[in-house]
Amino acid sequence: MEGTIRAVVATCTPALHRASITAAPSPVNRTSLNVIAAYHGAHDIVIGAREGNGLELHASSQSQVMLAFGDPSLIEETCSADLPALTSKTITGPNVLRDRIDDVRRKGCALAPEEILLEVNVITAPVFDHNNQLIGTVALAGSISQTPGTWHRAMMI
């Protein structure tokens, strides 16, 4: 599974080198996501992710993809738990999170500007196996100024 996710990112590596973004793949297990690597673009300053870093299930685009396409029971489990604010833009309401998950399912990817860290924008896509089961996510992260409008327009599907 981890090898498949790394292969997806490796396919994108040439584009990453031309961009000012970071790619962070994360394999999915039932209840958590952990970043396994960070691939950085060519810009002098990059947004990073620590390998092995776990992600809050309500406060990242990676986790929102996991909730949208993974084990359905995890949605209610997450929504019934405390949803602490990491920034002023973090989703902290269970109904808002449920609506976001529905939106992610409809659009096929998640966008979470400033939800985990101010001035950072992240867009995440799911990675499925040959049985159409979610096995991971690939997130692209950059500063808000590096991702003007482009990602937002992509999400207006």
C-alpha positions in Angstrom: 0.0 0.0 0.0 2.7 2.5 1.0 4.6 1.7 -2.2 1.6 2.4 -4.3 1.1 5.8 -2.7 4.8 6.7 -3.1 4.5 5.7 -6.8 1.6 8.1 -7.3 3.7 10.9 -5.9 6.7 9.9 -7.9 4.7 10.3 -11.1 4.0 13.9 -10.1 7.6 14.7 -9.0 8.6 16.6 -12.3 5.6 18.9 -11.9 6.4 19.5 -8.2 9.9 20.6 -9.1 8.5 23.3 -11.3 6.0 24.4 -8.6 6.2 26.0 -5.2 4.3 23.3 -3.4 4.9 20.3 -1.3 3.3 16.8 -1.8 2.6 14.7 1.3 1.3 11.1 0.8 -0.4 9.4 3.7 -1.5 5.8 3.8 -4.9 5.2 5.5 -5.6 2.7 8.2 -9.1 2.6 9.8 -8.7 5.4 12.3 -5.7 7.5 11.3 -3.4 9.0 8.7 0.3 9.5 9.0 2.4 11.4 6.5 5.1 9.0 5.1 7.2 11.5 3.1 7.3 15.1 2.0 8.3 16.0 -1.6 9.2 19.7 -2.0 9.0 21.9 -5.0 11.8 24.1 -6.2 11.0 27.3 -4.2 13.6 28.5 -1.6 11.0 28.4 1.1 8.6 25.4 1.4 5.7 24.2 3.5 6.8 21.0 5.2 5.2 18.0 6.8 7.0 15.7 9.2 7.2 12.1 8.3 5.2 10.0 10.7 3.1 13.0 11.7 -0.5 12.1 12.6 -3.4 14.3 11.4 -6.5 15.5 13.3 -9.5 13.7 11.8 -11.5 16.9 11.5 -8.9 19.5 10.7 -7.1 18.6 7.5 -8.0 18.0 3.9 -6.3 14.6 4.1 -8.5 13.5 7.0 -11.6 14.9 5.3 -10.8 12.7 2.3 -10.4 9.7 4.6 -13.8 10.4 6.2 -15.5 10.9 2.8 -14.1 7.7 1.2 -13.1 5.5 4.1 -14.9 3.6 6.8 -18.4 5.2 7.1 -18.6 4.5 10.9 -15.6 6.8 11.4 -17.7 9.9 10.5 -20.0 9.6 13.5 -17.2 8.6 15.7 -15.3 11.7 14.7 -18.3 14.1 14.8 -19.2 12.9 18.3 -15.7 13.6 19.6 -14.3 17.0 20.6 -13.4 19.0 17.5 -10.7 21.5 18.7 -9.9 24.6 16.8 -6.3 24.6 15.5 -6.9 27.9 13.8 -9.8 30.3 13.5 -10.8 28.5 10.3 -10.8 24.9 11.6 -14.1 23.1 11.4 -15.3 22.6 15.0 -19.0 21.9 14.4 -20.2 18.3 13.8 -22.9 19.4 11.3 -20.4 21.6 9.4 -18.0 18.7 9.2 -20.7 16.3 7.9 -21.6 18.9 5.2 -17.9 19.2 4.3 -17.5 15.4 4.0 -20.6 15.3 1.7 -19.0 18.1 -0.4 -15.7 16.2 -0.6 -17.5 13.1 -1.8 -19.3 15.1 -4.5 -16.2 16.9 -5.7 -13.7 14.0 -5.3 -11.1 15.9 -3.4 -10.8 18.3 -0.4 -9.6 21.8 0.0 -8.8 23.1 3.5 -7.4 26.6 3.4 -6.0 27.7 6.8 -7.8 24.9 8.7 -4.7 23.4 10.1 -2.2 26.3 9.9 -2.8 29.9 9.0 -1.6 31.0 5.6 -1.4 27.4 4.4 -3.7 25.9 1.7 -3.9 22.2 1.2 -5.8 20.2 -1.5 -6.0 16.4 -1.2 -7.0 13.6 -3.5 -7.8 10.0 -2.5 -5.8 7.1 -3.7 -7.8 3.9 -4.3 -6.6 0.3 -4.9 -7.8 -2.0 -7.6 -10.9 -2.9 -5.5 -11.8 0.8 -5.3 -10.9 0.8 -1.6 -9.3 3.9 -0.1 -5.7 3.2 0.7 -4.3 6.7 1.1 -4.3 10.3 0.2 -1.9 12.7 -1.6 -2.0 16.3 -0.4 -0.5 19.3 -2.1 0.4 22.2 0.2 1.5 25.7 -0.4 1.1 29.1 1.1 -2.1 31.0 0.4 -0.2 33.4 -1.8 1.3 30.5 -3.8 -2.1 29.0 -4.5 -4.2 32.0 -5.6 -7.5 31.2 -7.0 -6.3 28.1 -8.9 -7.2 25.6 -6.3 -10.4 27.5 -5.4 -11.5 27.4 -9.0 -10.7 23.7 -9.2 -13.1 23.1 -6.2 -16.0 25.0 -7.8 -17.0 21.9 -9.7 
